[in-house]
Amino acid sequence: MQEADVRMVLEAIGSAAWRMNLDAFIEKLDARDDDYWREKFRDFQDMARSVAQFDSRTLYKLIS
């Protein structure tokens, strides 16, 4: 994995979190609209916010 790959993943996560609401999340995952998947949607949003706190170079160094 290269730093550019990490950057692409960060951008993809950020983009998905920005444009995806709960309905789209559930549809994308072919999941049910229940408490479990609502919580997973919140987890996804939280993860996207957390990972956005790092630049791609730092994350690349951490995972390589």
C-alpha positions in Angstrom: 0.0 0.0 0.0 1.3 3.4 -0.9 0.5 6.8 0.6 -1.6 7.6 -2.4 -3.8 4.6 -1.7 -4.3 5.8 1.9 -5.3 9.2 0.5 -7.8 7.6 -1.9 -9.4 5.6 1.0 -9.6 8.7 3.2 -11.3 10.7 0.3 -13.7 7.8 -0.4 -14.7 7.5 3.3 -15.1 11.3 3.6 -17.1 11.5 0.4 -19.4 8.6 1.4 -20.0 10.0 4.9 -20.8 13.4 3.5 -23.4 12.3 0.9 -24.9 9.2 2.5 -27.9 9.4 4.8 -29.3 6.5 6.8 -31.6 5.4 4.0 -28.7 5.3 1.5 -26.5 3.5 4.0 -29.1 0.8 4.6 -29.8 0.4 0.9 -26.1 0.2 0.0 -25.6 -2.6 2.6 -28.8 -4.3 1.8 -29.6 -4.1 5.5 -32.7 -3.7 7.6 -33.7 -0.4 9.1 -33.4 -1.5 12.7 -31.5 -0.4 15.9 -28.4 -2.4 15.0 -27.9 -0.8 11.6 -28.8 2.7 12.8 -26.0 2.3 15.4 -23.7 1.1 12.6 -24.6 4.2 10.6 -23.6 6.4 13.6 -20.4 4.4 14.0 -19.6 5.0 10.3 -20.2 8.7 10.7 -18.0 8.8 13.8 -15.3 6.8 12.1 -15.3 9.2 9.1 -14.9 12.2 11.5 -12.2 10.5 13.5 -10.1 9.4 10.5 -10.4 12.8 8.9 -8.4 14.2 11.9 -5.3 12.6 10.3 -3.5 13.4 7.1 -2.7 10.6 4.7 1.0 10.7 5.3 0.5 10.2 9.1 -1.9 7.3 8.6 0.4 5.8 6.0 3.2 5.8 8.5 1.0 4.3 11.2 -0.2 1.4 9.1 2.8 0.6 7.0 
